[in-house]
Amino acid sequence: MRKVLIATDDDQRLASLKSHLGRYLSVECSRLDGAADAFAETRPEAVIMDLDGRGRVILDGVRSIDPGASIIVLTSRHELETTVEVIRKGAFDCLHNPVDMKALDECLKRVFDGLDLTKSLSDIHMDVYRPDTLVGRSRAMEEIFKTIGIASLSKVTILIQGESGTGKELIARAIHSSSEERAKPFVAINCSALVETLLESELFGHEKGAFTGALFRKEGKFEAAAGGTVFLDEIGEMSQALQVKLLRVLQERSFERVGGSDTIRTDVRVIAATNRELATLTSTGGFREDLFYRLKVITIDVPPLRERKEDIPHLVAYLLEKSNRELHKRVTKVPDDVMERLIDYDWPGNVRELENVITRGVFLAKGGVLMDIKTLERAGDAQGWSPESLSAIEVRHIAATLDHTGWNRSRAARLLGISIPRLERKILRYELKPG
């Protein structure tokens, strides 16, 4: 029979709890002052502790004996501060007096179910943890690892293609850290995050007085990298004008700062990444063909997570350890049904989405078992869902926003959360026209 310890100085509350729980549990009782000693002596599977009085101190005492103790706190204070405090101290749950016995029964069931799972499951196996590393044993990832080894031998230009969240920047960092230039800087910039004029200044730097607000000379990313690596993320969003300047850097290994005339030499490795199909974009005139061929000296195509599901258990083990370290938790067990759900899901957000789900699950875990993955929803189960590409959704949304604003590009860009030049490029690419 399950054993539970009730610790309270309220005789009436004790009698009520003992009468209810004694029907199906072995009940030990204690005054609050003796709760820690009673816990150490009887080692119950759950503790029901009355927070009124000296409960806060006793809670710390029990936790000092067993940091993993499942403690259900009862309190008469319906306050945010009280609930936050006991949860921060490690309580399994916090219920309010007078106690709802049904809620207490459900809470105890969760405690016992979690304990049973913990006993029945082995810790998930994980190799030695290394932060910010690539994880995978699938054939596709093994080929990527080999390509990284080859690419790191020289400063050839590399193009990494793959959906958002697949780990393109991690691959770029792995190439850099495996090369002879690993001690030199790795400088990353997102080409879609800045308007054209600011992006040019970020890449190549500017002279004092080059434009309004340029109060001093500033070196750009190509200077800052100084023999290392420049990583250009979302290269497909770069304007045609900047594509010409980047092409010159790749061809001649030189550039000028904005507003300057001095030619600056550069010896950096350039790694570009995109979540779009650059070959298609090139054929439609959205990307320069000569730049495309300059970038793809070595191409790495990163598969989406749904195409390498055999890697999911290894990723789960890695992400569990990462989340445990960041959240100061120790969640090491994953039930078979939870792992099956993780493997069956298609992960449209790829590894980034998986990491968010694991982090949330570790954060909400009571004990050492990963159970709460309620954010998962099979795409086919979503009400009203039908197959549609992201680009089709984007076209429809941009067109609707432009119509809503009467084709006021400034207002439309603000509503869409993108720059006006980026909106202009999308209008051109999707051949959108008013009404």
DOLO-296344 format. One line per 4 residues: number of its first residue (from 1); their letters; for each residue x, y, z of N, C-alpha, C. Coordinates in steps of 0.05 Angstrom, whole numbers. Layout:
DOLO-296344
NUM) a) X:Y:Z:X:Y:Z:X:Y:Z ~ ... .
end
This chain:
DOLO-296344
1) mrkv) 17:-24:0:0:0:0:18:25:0 ~ 9:44:-15:24:70:-16:25:83:11 ~ 47:97:16:51:110:42:52:140:38 ~ 37:155:54:37:184:53:40:195:81 .
5) liat) 54:217:83:58:231:109:42:257:109 ~ 25:261:129:10:286:133:23:301:155 ~ 31:326:150:44:343:170:28:368:173 ~ 15:371:196:-1:395:202:-5:398:232 .
9) dddq) -9:423:241:-15:428:269:-45:432:273 ~ -60:430:252:-90:434:254:-103:406:258 ~ -113:401:282:-124:374:288:-148:368:271 ~ -165:388:266:-189:383:250:-181:376:221 .
13) rlas) -162:390:210:-153:385:183:-140:357:181 ~ -124:350:202:-111:324:203:-132:302:203 ~ -152:305:219:-173:284:221:-187:280:195 ~ -193:302:181:-207:301:156:-190:288:135 .
17) lksh) -165:295:133:-147:283:113:-142:253:119 ~ -138:246:144:-133:219:152:-157:201:146 ~ -181:212:151:-206:197:146:-209:191:116 ~ -203:211:99:-206:208:70:-185:190:58 .
21) lgry) -159:196:64:-137:182:52:-133:154:63 ~ -141:150:89:-137:124:102:-152:101:89 ~ -171:108:72:-187:87:58:-170:72:38 ~ -150:85:27:-134:71:6:-104:76:8 .
25) lsve) -95:89:29:-67:94:33:-58:88:61 ~ -33:82:64:-21:79:91:-13:107:100 ~ -26:117:121:-22:146:128:-5:148:154 ~ 16:163:152:32:171:175:25:200:182 .
29) csrl) 26:207:207:18:234:216:40:246:232 ~ 42:273:231:63:287:246:55:316:250 ~ 64:327:272:63:356:275:84:368:257 ~ 81:394:251:100:406:233:128:405:244 .
33) dgaa) 132:410:270:159:409:282:173:383:278 ~ 158:361:277:170:335:274:169:324:246 ~ 161:340:226:156:330:199:182:319:187 ~ 204:334:190:229:326:178:239:299:189 .
37) dafa) 237:296:216:245:271:229:226:248:220 ~ 200:254:218:181:233:210:187:224:181 ~ 194:244:165:199:237:137:224:219:135 ~ 245:227:150:270:211:149:265:183:159 .
41) etrp) 248:180:179:243:153:191:225:136:174 ~ 203:147:162:183:131:148:187:130:118 ~ 201:150:107:206:152:78:181:147:61 ~ 161:165:65:136:162:49:140:169:20 .
45) eavi) 121:160:3:123:167:-25:113:195:-31 ~ 97:206:-13:87:233:-16:84:246:11 ~ 87:272:12:83:288:37:61:309:32 ~ 41:309:50:21:331:48:27:349:72 .
49) mdld) 35:373:66:45:392:87:29:417:88 ~ 20:424:112:5:448:116:24:472:118 ~ 21:491:100:40:513:99:35:533:121 ~ 10:534:131:3:553:153:21:547:177 .
53) grgr) 31:567:190:49:564:213:78:564:204 ~ 93:543:212:122:541:205:127:524:181 ~ 107:521:164:109:503:141:132:509:122 ~ 138:535:118:159:542:100:186:530:109 .
57) vild) 192:533:135:217:523:145:218:492:144 ~ 195:479:150:194:450:149:197:440:121 ~ 186:454:101:189:447:73:219:445:66 ~ 234:465:74:263:465:69:276:441:83 .
61) gvrs) 267:435:107:279:413:122:275:386:109 ~ 251:381:98:246:356:84:262:354:58 ~ 263:377:44:278:377:19:308:373:23 ~ 318:381:46:346:377:52:353:348:56 .
65) idpg) 333:332:65:336:303:68:335:289:41 ~ 315:297:25:311:286:-2:302:308:-21 ~ 321:318:-38:313:340:-56:291:332:-76 ~ 287:306:-80:267:296:-99:241:289:-86 .
69) asii) 238:296:-60:213:289:-45:189:302:-59 ~ 167:286:-61:142:296:-73:125:309:-51 ~ 125:335:-49:111:349:-27:88:365:-39 ~ 64:359:-28:40:374:-36:34:393:-13 .
73) vlts) 35:419:-19:32:439:1:2:448:3 ~ -7:451:27:-34:462:32:-31:490:44 ~ -47:509:35:-45:536:46:-72:549:46 ~ -76:566:66:-101:582:67:-98:609:54 .
77) rhel) -74:615:44:-69:640:31:-72:638:1 ~ -91:651:-9:-96:651:-38:-81:675:-51 ~ -54:673:-50:-37:695:-59:-17:684:-80 ~ -12:701:-99:8:695:-120:35:690:-107 .
81) ettv) 43:707:-88:70:704:-76:74:678:-62 ~ 53:668:-48:55:643:-34:59:620:-52 ~ 42:619:-74:44:597:-93:71:597:-107 ~ 80:620:-115:106:622:-129:128:613:-110 .
85) evir) 127:621:-85:149:614:-66:151:583:-63 ~ 128:570:-58:130:541:-53:138:525:-78 ~ 129:535:-101:137:521:-126:167:525:-130 ~ 177:549:-125:205:554:-128:222:537:-108 .
89) kgaf) 210:531:-85:224:515:-65:223:485:-72 ~ 208:478:-93:209:450:-102:184:434:-96 ~ 162:446:-86:138:432:-81:126:420:-106 ~ 114:396:-104:102:383:-127:78:399:-136 .
93) dclh) 62:408:-117:37:423:-123:29:439:-99 ~ 11:458:-103:1:476:-81:-29:476:-83 ~ -42:466:-62:-72:466:-60:-81:484:-38 ~ -105:494:-40:-115:513:-20:-135:501:-1 .
97) npvd) -133:510:24:-152:502:45:-178:519:42 ~ -201:507:48:-206:479:54:-200:461:30 ~ -189:438:36:-179:420:14:-201:408:-2 ~ -199:410:-29:-217:395:-47:-205:367:-49 .
101) mkal) -219:347:-37:-208:320:-35:-205:308:-63 ~ -222:315:-82:-219:304:-109:-194:314:-122 ~ -188:340:-118:-164:352:-129:-139:339:-115 ~ -141:334:-89:-119:321:-75:-114:293:-86 .
105) decl) -136:278:-90:-133:250:-101:-120:251:-128 ~ -127:270:-145:-115:272:-172:-86:279:-170 ~ -80:297:-151:-52:305:-148:-35:281:-138 ~ -45:266:-119:-31:242:-109:-27:222:-132 .
109) krvf) -47:219:-149:-45:200:-171:-22:208:-190 ~ -19:234:-195:3:243:-212:30:237:-199 ~ 31:241:-172:55:234:-158:62:205:-161 ~ 43:188:-155:48:159:-156:54:149:-184 .
113) dgld) 40:160:-204:45:152:-232:74:159:-240 ~ 82:183:-232:109:192:-238:130:175:-225 ~ 125:167:-200:144:149:-186:146:122:-199 ~ 122:111:-208:122:85:-221:138:87:-248 .
117) ltks) 134:109:-263:148:112:-288:178:114:-283 ~ 186:129:-262:214:133:-256:227:106:-250 ~ 213:89:-235:224:63:-228:226:44:-252 ~ 207:46:-270:205:27:-293:223:35:-316 .
121) lsdi) 231:60:-318:247:69:-341:277:71:-334 ~ 293:66:-354:322:70:-352:328:98:-361 ~ 350:109:-351:359:135:-360:364:134:-390 ~ 356:155:-405:361:156:-433:391:158:-438 .
125) hmdv) 401:142:-457:430:141:-462:439:166:-478 ~ 461:177:-469:472:200:-483:502:199:-483 ~ 514:206:-506:543:207:-507:553:232:-491 ~ 579:235:-490:590:258:-476:578:284:-487 .
129) yrpd) 567:301:-469:554:326:-477:575:347:-485 ~ 570:358:-509:587:381:-518:568:403:-528 ~ 569:427:-517:550:448:-525:553:455:-554 ~ 531:463:-567:530:473:-594:544:454:-614 .
133) tlvg) 537:429:-612:548:409:-630:526:398:-648 ~ 534:386:-670:515:373:-688:510:345:-679 ~ 485:337:-679:477:310:-669:463:295:-691 ~ 471:270:-696:458:254:-715:475:230:-724 .
137) rsra) 461:207:-728:475:183:-737:462:173:-763 ~ 444:188:-775:432:180:-800:452:181:-822 ~ 446:168:-844:464:168:-867:467:197:-877 ~ 446:213:-878:447:240:-887:466:257:-870 .
141) meei) 465:254:-844:482:269:-826:511:260:-828 ~ 515:234:-832:542:224:-835:555:236:-860 ~ 540:239:-881:550:251:-906:557:281:-901 ~ 540:294:-885:545:323:-879:571:325:-862 .
145) fkti) 575:307:-843:599:307:-827:624:304:-845 ~ 622:286:-865:645:282:-883:650:307:-899 ~ 628:320:-909:632:345:-924:644:367:-908 ~ 636:368:-882:648:388:-864:678:384:-862 .
149) gias) 686:358:-860:715:352:-859:730:361:-884 ~ 718:357:-907:731:365:-932:731:396:-935 ~ 708:408:-928:706:437:-931:725:452:-912 ~ 732:440:-889:749:454:-870:778:455:-878 .
153) lskv) 785:440:-900:813:439:-908:822:464:-923 ~ 803:480:-934:811:504:-949:790:525:-944 ~ 794:548:-957:776:571:-953:756:573:-976 ~ 749:551:-988:729:552:-1010:702:563:-1000 .
157) tili) 688:576:-1018:662:586:-1011:641:563:-1009 ~ 624:564:-989:605:542:-983:577:553:-982 ~ 558:538:-994:530:545:-993:515:523:-978 ~ 501:531:-957:486:512:-941:456:517:-946 .
161) qges) 442:497:-955:413:499:-961:397:481:-943 ~ 375:491:-933:357:475:-916:335:492:-904 ~ 314:478:-895:292:493:-882:300:507:-857 ~ 284:526:-848:289:539:-823:289:520:-800 .
165) gtgk) 309:523:-782:310:506:-758:325:480:-761 ~ 338:476:-784:353:451:-789:381:451:-779 ~ 391:475:-771:418:476:-760:439:486:-779 ~ 432:503:-797:451:512:-817:475:528:-805 .
169) elia) 469:545:-785:490:560:-772:509:541:-756 ~ 498:520:-744:515:501:-730:534:488:-749 ~ 525:481:-773:543:469:-793:565:489:-801 ~ 557:514:-805:577:535:-812:598:537:-789 .
173) raih) 589:537:-764:607:539:-742:625:514:-740 ~ 614:491:-747:630:466:-746:652:467:-767 ~ 646:478:-790:667:481:-811:689:499:-801 ~ 681:521:-790:701:541:-780:718:528:-757 .
177) ssse) 705:516:-738:719:505:-715:737:481:-722 ~ 731:468:-745:747:445:-754:771:454:-771 ~ 772:480:-779:792:489:-798:817:499:-784 ~ 837:505:-799:862:516:-788:857:545:-777 .
181) erak) 835:557:-786:830:585:-777:811:586:-753 ~ 809:564:-738:790:562:-716:795:584:-695 ~ 820:593:-693:826:614:-673:818:642:-682 ~ 812:645:-708:804:670:-720:774:674:-715 .
185) pfva) 764:698:-719:736:704:-713:716:689:-732 ~ 693:682:-721:670:673:-736:649:695:-733 ~ 642:708:-755:624:731:-755:599:724:-771 ~ 576:726:-758:550:719:-771:533:743:-774 .
189) incs) 518:744:-796:499:766:-801:475:755:-816 ~ 451:763:-808:427:755:-822:420:776:-843 ~ 420:768:-868:417:787:-890:388:797:-893 ~ 369:784:-880:341:793:-881:333:811:-858 .
193) alve) 351:815:-839:344:830:-815:348:860:-817 ~ 362:869:-838:368:897:-841:361:907:-869 ~ 354:933:-870:348:945:-896:375:947:-911 ~ 373:951:-937:396:949:-955:419:967:-946 .
197) tlle) 413:993:-940:435:1011:-933:449:1003:-908 ~ 434:994:-888:446:985:-863:462:959:-867 ~ 451:941:-883:465:916:-888:492:921:-902 ~ 493:939:-921:518:946:-935:538:956:-915 .
201) self) 529:974:-897:547:985:-877:557:963:-858 ~ 539:944:-850:546:922:-832:567:904:-845 ~ 564:899:-871:582:881:-885:609:894:-890 ~ 609:918:-901:634:930:-911:644:954:-894 .
205) ghek) 628:962:-875:636:985:-858:631:1012:-872 ~ 636:1034:-858:631:1060:-871:651:1080:-860 ~ 655:1101:-875:672:1123:-867:656:1144:-852 ~ 669:1160:-836:656:1182:-822:643:1201:-842 .
209) gaft) 618:1207:-838:603:1226:-856:592:1213:-881 ~ 594:1186:-883:584:1172:-907:554:1175:-911 ~ 540:1179:-888:511:1183:-889:503:1196:-863 ~ 478:1205:-862:468:1218:-838:470:1199:-814 .
213) galf) 484:1208:-793:487:1191:-769:513:1176:-769 ~ 529:1178:-791:555:1164:-791:576:1183:-778 ~ 577:1183:-752:593:1202:-737:622:1193:-735 ~ 628:1168:-742:655:1158:-740:659:1135:-759 .
217) rkeg) 684:1129:-765:690:1106:-783:682:1080:-768 ~ 671:1062:-783:663:1036:-772:672:1013:-790 ~ 685:993:-779:693:970:-795:670:951:-798 ~ 667:938:-821:646:919:-825:653:891:-818 .
221) kfea) 635:872:-824:639:844:-817:663:832:-831 ~ 668:840:-856:690:828:-871:717:837:-859 ~ 718:861:-848:743:869:-834:745:856:-807 ~ 722:854:-793:722:843:-766:730:813:-766 .
225) aagg) 723:799:-788:729:771:-789:759:766:-792 ~ 774:784:-805:803:783:-805:816:756:-808 ~ 812:743:-830:824:717:-835:807:694:-826 ~ 784:699:-814:766:678:-804:744:672:-823 .
229) tvfl) 719:672:-813:696:664:-829:674:684:-826 ~ 662:691:-849:638:708:-850:614:690:-858 ~ 594:688:-841:571:672:-846:548:690:-854 ~ 538:687:-878:516:703:-889:490:687:-889 .
233) deig) 474:691:-868:449:675:-866:427:689:-883 ~ 409:673:-894:387:682:-911:397:699:-934 ~ 417:688:-948:430:702:-970:410:707:-993 ~ 389:691:-995:369:695:-1016:353:721:-1013 .
237) emsq) 354:734:-990:340:759:-985:357:784:-992 ~ 382:780:-1000:399:802:-1006:391:816:-1032 ~ 392:843:-1032:384:858:-1056:403:854:-1079 ~ 394:860:-1103:411:856:-1127:436:874:-1126 .
241) alqv) 433:898:-1115:455:916:-1114:477:905:-1095 ~ 469:894:-1072:489:883:-1054:500:857:-1065 ~ 484:842:-1080:494:818:-1093:518:824:-1111 ~ 517:846:-1125:539:854:-1143:564:859:-1126 .
245) kllr) 561:873:-1103:584:879:-1087:596:854:-1074 ~ 578:836:-1066:588:811:-1054:603:794:-1075 ~ 592:795:-1100:606:780:-1122:634:790:-1126 ~ 638:816:-1124:664:828:-1127:683:818:-1104 .
249) vlqe) 672:817:-1080:689:807:-1057:698:779:-1063 ~ 680:762:-1073:687:734:-1078:706:731:-1101 ~ 704:749:-1121:721:747:-1144:749:760:-1139 ~ 749:784:-1128:773:799:-1125:785:800:-1097 .
253) rsfe) 769:790:-1078:778:791:-1050:784:819:-1040 ~ 767:838:-1049:771:866:-1040:745:881:-1040 ~ 744:903:-1026:720:920:-1025:727:947:-1015 ~ 708:966:-1015:711:992:-1003:690:997:-983 .
257) rvgg) 697:1012:-962:676:1019:-942:656:1038:-955 ~ 632:1039:-944:612:1058:-954:623:1087:-951 ~ 623:1102:-972:633:1130:-970:663:1131:-972 ~ 677:1109:-976:706:1109:-977:716:1103:-1005 .
261) sdti) 742:1108:-1010:754:1102:-1036:778:1083:-1033 ~ 787:1078:-1009:809:1060:-1005:800:1031:-1008 ~ 815:1016:-1025:809:988:-1029:821:971:-1006 ~ 804:954:-994:812:938:-971:813:909:-980 .
265) rtdv) 834:895:-975:837:867:-982:826:850:-959 ~ 815:827:-967:803:809:-947:811:780:-954 ~ 815:764:-933:822:736:-937:804:717:-921 ~ 779:726:-918:760:710:-902:748:687:-918 .
269) rvia) 738:667:-904:722:646:-916:693:656:-915 ~ 678:652:-937:650:660:-938:633:635:-938 ~ 615:633:-919:595:612:-918:568:625:-919 ~ 552:617:-939:525:629:-942:504:607:-936 .
273) atnr) 481:616:-927:460:597:-921:433:608:-930 ~ 415:590:-937:388:599:-946:368:577:-940 ~ 343:586:-935:322:566:-931:305:565:-957 ~ 315:577:-978:301:578:-1004:317:563:-1025 .
277) elat) 304:556:-1046:317:542:-1068:330:563:-1087 ~ 356:568:-1084:369:589:-1099:369:583:-1129 ~ 370:558:-1137:369:552:-1166:343:562:-1178 ~ 321:558:-1164:295:567:-1174:294:597:-1174 .
281) ltst) 304:609:-1152:305:638:-1150:322:651:-1172 ~ 344:637:-1179:361:647:-1201:346:646:-1228 ~ 332:625:-1233:318:622:-1258:296:642:-1262 ~ 285:653:-1240:264:673:-1242:275:702:-1240 .
285) ggfr) 301:705:-1238:314:731:-1237:315:743:-1210 ~ 308:728:-1189:309:739:-1162:337:738:-1149 ~ 355:723:-1162:382:720:-1151:401:718:-1175 ~ 424:732:-1173:444:733:-1194:456:705:-1200 .
289) edlf) 456:697:-1225:466:671:-1232:496:669:-1227 ~ 511:690:-1233:540:689:-1230:547:687:-1200 ~ 532:701:-1183:537:698:-1154:530:670:-1144 ~ 508:660:-1154:499:633:-1146:521:613:-1151 .
293) yrlk) 534:614:-1175:555:594:-1181:580:600:-1165 ~ 585:625:-1158:608:631:-1141:604:620:-1113 ~ 579:620:-1103:573:611:-1076:574:581:-1073 ~ 565:567:-1094:562:538:-1092:586:522:-1100 .
297) viti) 610:531:-1092:634:515:-1097:630:488:-1082 ~ 622:489:-1057:613:466:-1042:585:471:-1032 ~ 567:453:-1037:539:456:-1028:533:434:-1008 ~ 521:443:-986:511:424:-965:481:427:-963 .
301) dvpp) 467:406:-970:437:406:-968:430:392:-942 ~ 417:407:-924:410:396:-897:382:385:-898 ~ 378:360:-893:351:348:-894:334:358:-871 ~ 308:361:-876:290:368:-853:289:344:-834 .
305) lrer) 281:350:-809:280:329:-789:262:306:-795 ~ 240:312:-810:221:290:-817:233:270:-836 ~ 256:276:-848:269:258:-866:293:243:-853 ~ 297:248:-828:318:234:-813:309:228:-785 .
309) kedi) 286:215:-783:273:210:-757:289:191:-740 ~ 307:175:-751:324:158:-735:343:174:-717 ~ 346:200:-723:363:217:-706:348:229:-682 ~ 321:227:-682:306:240:-661:313:230:-633 .
313) phlv) 315:203:-628:323:195:-601:350:207:-592 ~ 369:209:-610:395:220:-603:393:250:-597 ~ 376:264:-613:371:292:-609:357:297:-582 ~ 338:280:-576:323:282:-551:342:280:-527 .
317) ayll) 360:260:-529:380:256:-507:398:281:-504 ~ 407:291:-527:424:315:-526:409:339:-515 ~ 385:344:-525:369:368:-517:360:365:-488 ~ 355:341:-478:349:337:-450:372:347:-433 .
321) eksn) 396:338:-440:420:346:-424:424:376:-426 ~ 420:388:-449:423:417:-452:403:432:-435 ~ 378:423:-436:357:436:-420:362:432:-390 ~ 370:408:-382:376:403:-354:398:422:-344 .
325) relh) 418:427:-360:440:445:-351:430:473:-349 ~ 414:482:-369:404:509:-369:383:515:-347 ~ 366:495:-341:344:498:-323:350:487:-295 ~ 374:475:-292:382:463:-266:362:442:-258 .
329) krvt) 356:424:-277:338:402:-272:353:376:-277 ~ 339:353:-271:352:327:-276:330:308:-288 ~ 321:314:-312:302:298:-326:317:279:-344 ~ 316:253:-338:334:234:-353:318:211:-365 .
333) kvpd) 292:210:-361:276:187:-370:254:196:-389 ~ 250:181:-410:229:187:-430:212:162:-434 ~ 187:162:-427:169:139:-432:168:132:-461 ~ 163:106:-467:163:97:-494:141:111:-511 .
337) dvme) 117:116:-499:96:129:-514:103:157:-521 ~ 118:171:-503:126:198:-508:147:198:-531 ~ 166:180:-530:186:179:-552:172:172:-578 ~ 152:155:-578:138:148:-603:124:173:-614 .
341) rlid) 112:189:-597:99:214:-607:120:233:-618 ~ 143:235:-606:164:252:-616:173:243:-643 ~ 175:217:-647:185:206:-672:164:208:-694 ~ 138:204:-687:117:204:-706:111:232:-717 .
345) ydwp) 115:252:-701:109:280:-709:127:289:-732 ~ 117:306:-750:132:314:-774:151:338:-770 ~ 149:352:-748:167:374:-742:171:394:-764 ~ 150:410:-770:153:431:-791:174:452:-783 .
349) gnvr) 178:456:-757:199:475:-748:226:462:-744 ~ 228:436:-750:253:421:-749:266:420:-721 ~ 292:419:-720:305:415:-694:299:438:-675 ~ 295:462:-685:289:485:-668:262:480:-653 .
353) elen) 243:470:-667:217:464:-655:220:441:-634 ~ 235:420:-641:240:399:-622:253:409:-597 ~ 272:427:-600:285:438:-576:266:454:-559 ~ 247:469:-571:228:484:-556:210:465:-540 .
357) vitr) 201:443:-552:184:423:-539:198:410:-516 ~ 224:402:-520:239:389:-499:244:408:-476 ~ 251:433:-482:256:453:-461:231:457:-444 ~ 208:459:-458:183:463:-443:177:439:-426 .
361) gvfl) 181:415:-437:176:390:-422:194:388:-397 ~ 219:395:-400:238:394:-377:230:415:-356 ~ 222:438:-365:214:459:-347:190:451:-330 ~ 171:438:-343:146:430:-329:147:403:-315 .
365) akgg) 169:388:-319:171:361:-308:171:362:-277 ~ 156:343:-266:156:338:-237:172:313:-232 ~ 197:316:-224:214:292:-221:231:289:-245 ~ 239:264:-251:259:259:-272:248:248:-298 .
369) vlmd) 221:250:-302:209:238:-326:198:260:-344 ~ 204:258:-370:193:277:-390:166:267:-398 ~ 145:283:-391:118:274:-396:101:295:-411 ~ 106:320:-405:88:341:-416:99:351:-443 .
373) iktl) 87:340:-464:94:349:-492:68:356:-506 ~ 50:370:-492:24:376:-502:23:395:-526 ~ 46:408:-531:47:427:-554:46:412:-581 ~ 51:386:-580:51:371:-605:23:367:-616 .
377) erag) 20:371:-642:-5:367:-655:1:356:-683 ~ -9:333:-690:-5:322:-716:-17:341:-737 ~ -2:347:-758:-12:366:-778:-39:356:-789 ~ -43:330:-793:-67:320:-805:-91:322:-786 .
381) daqg) -86:326:-760:-107:328:-740:-118:356:-737 ~ -103:375:-747:-112:403:-744:-138:408:-759 ~ -157:421:-746:-183:425:-759:-180:443:-783 ~ -191:433:-806:-191:449:-830:-165:450:-845 .
385) wspe) -147:433:-837:-120:433:-849:-121:421:-877 ~ -105:433:-895:-102:421:-922:-73:427:-931 ~ -61:410:-947:-33:414:-955:-30:440:-970 ~ -10:456:-962:-4:482:-975:24:490:-968 .
389) slsa) 39:499:-988:67:507:-983:68:533:-968 ~ 91:538:-954:94:563:-939:95:587:-959 ~ 106:583:-982:108:605:-1002:80:613:-1011 ~ 62:593:-1014:34:599:-1022:20:615:-1001 .
393) ievr) 24:608:-976:12:622:-953:24:650:-952 ~ 50:653:-957:63:679:-956:52:697:-978 ~ 49:687:-1002:38:703:-1025:11:713:-1017 ~ -7:695:-1007:-34:703:-1001:-35:725:-979 .
397) hiaa) -18:721:-959:-18:740:-936:-7:767:-944 ~ 15:768:-960:26:793:-969:6:808:-987 ~ -7:793:-1006:-26:805:-1023:-50:817:-1007 ~ -59:803:-987:-81:812:-971:-73:837:-955 .
401) tldh) -48:837:-945:-39:861:-930:-36:885:-948 ~ -26:881:-972:-23:904:-991:-51:914:-998 ~ -70:897:-1003:-97:906:-1010:-109:921:-986 ~ -104:911:-962:-115:924:-938:-105:952:-935 .
405) tgwn) -79:957:-942:-67:983:-939:-69:1000:-964 ~ -84:991:-984:-86:1006:-1009:-59:1008:-1023 ~ -44:987:-1020:-17:985:-1032:2:1007:-1022 ~ -2:1015:-997:17:1033:-983:40:1016:-973 .
409) rsra) 62:1015:-988:84:997:-983:96:1001:-955 ~ 98:1026:-946:109:1032:-920:92:1020:-898 ~ 66:1024:-900:48:1013:-879:47:983:-880 ~ 47:972:-905:45:943:-908:70:930:-896 .
413) arll) 94:942:-901:119:930:-891:119:931:-860 ~ 108:953:-849:106:955:-820:88:934:-808 ~ 65:929:-821:47:908:-811:58:880:-814 ~ 74:876:-835:86:849:-840:111:845:-824 .
417) gisi) 122:867:-812:146:864:-796:171:860:-812 ~ 172:871:-837:195:869:-854:202:896:-865 ~ 226:898:-876:235:924:-888:221:929:-914 ~ 220:954:-922:207:961:-948:222:948:-972 .
421) prle) 250:949:-972:264:935:-994:257:905:-995 ~ 255:893:-972:248:864:-972:220:860:-983 ~ 202:877:-976:174:875:-987:175:879:-1017 ~ 191:898:-1027:193:903:-1055:203:878:-1070 .
425) rkil) 222:865:-1058:233:841:-1070:212:819:-1072 ~ 196:817:-1051:175:796:-1051:153:803:-1071 ~ 147:828:-1074:127:836:-1094:137:829:-1122 ~ 163:834:-1127:174:827:-1153:175:797:-1157 .
429) ryel) 184:783:-1136:187:754:-1139:160:740:-1144 ~ 139:749:-1129:113:736:-1132:95:749:-1154 ~ 107:770:-1167:93:783:-1189:65:793:-1180 ~ 65:806:-1156:40:817:-1145:34:844:-1158 .
433) kpg) 8:849:-1163:-1:874:-1175:-26:883:-1161 ~ -30:910:-1160:-55:921:-1147:-80:910:-1160 ~ -100:905:-1143:-128:898:-1150:-132:884:-1175 .
end
